[in-house]
Amino acid sequence: MMLRKSTALALLAAIGMPASNSAFVTKSLSPVSIAKPTTRTSARSSLYMGPPKDPTAPITEIQGEGSRKYRRTVYTHDQWVKHRSPDRFLNNLRTLFNSGIYKQVGGEVLLVTSVAFFVFAWNLLVGGYQDFAGVMHDPIITQKWAMMIGLPLTPFTTLTPSLGLLLVFRTNASYKRWDEARKFWGLNINHTRDLNRMATAWYGNQSEFDGTGFMEPSTEKLAPINPAERQYLLGQVSLMTWAFVRSMKRHLSPPDEDEDDYVAEIRARLTPDQADAIISAVHRPNRALYDLSVAIEQLPMHFVRKNSINGNLSIFEDTLGGSERLLSSPVPLFYTRHTARFLS
């Protein structure tokens, strides 16, 4: 959600920026027509924070694997105030049995509790017990075949340190992967803002580069800026920036979770040709990056400044590749399987 807000702000900044004054001039380009996207909007433009509250929602969407897509908490000032509230302990106790984790492992907990209660009750029946007053009571079942059930503590005492190390390793590895993924998205947020800021500020302004020769003839003086052309070109940069991060989000999500919303949003904001090209692409984020590169290349500014803007695209490629690596490479399976067998 934060990612969409940042790209939307970048879009408004680029499109809503007033035309620069006549001191900033631009190369004459062929006339362009501003394409108006369709007005159809998605039925659900963003994922809700928390599982559905509708009592008719399927149980698979409220808990377990189906609820994972809703658990993407982004804190603001209000959430931090609630998080620091002295009443948070009572609230946590009050919602103890509403915990999705408890519901997810409820079967295992019930099984272990049932076995423990059976062993406890059986040992009382065949071995006797001592009440709270300290009085010993004889066993109820006295047949010879009735024996107390128990396990020696030595194996548990010996293996507990190893189990603790395994659990600590898994916890640390999981948090590190989560933190790395969050940083990738943070880089996307930062560089979408940076890209649109540079494009808007440098549009049609070569300043000290005017008349400078590099490996090519001297740069030409730029012609007066066409406000409609400026709005269209900067709008294309912002739209393609949004299309990349939206395609990256879809690329890293399960198909049944986000496909319909993704297609609806892409078709609502892009022209039909642009939307079809991205939706039908084998690798949608790469196609969106290509379209963003084309949009940047069309901006009237010196190639040195275009190169600076294109540096953000290389960072986008890095964050995309890093996110794909996290998705396709889990914590080593022998650790997770060994820990699960250990606990079982």
Order of alpha helices (4+ residues) and beta strands (2+ residues): alpha-beta-alpha-alpha-alpha-alpha-alpha-beta-beta-alpha-beta-alpha-alpha-alpha-alpha-alpha-alpha
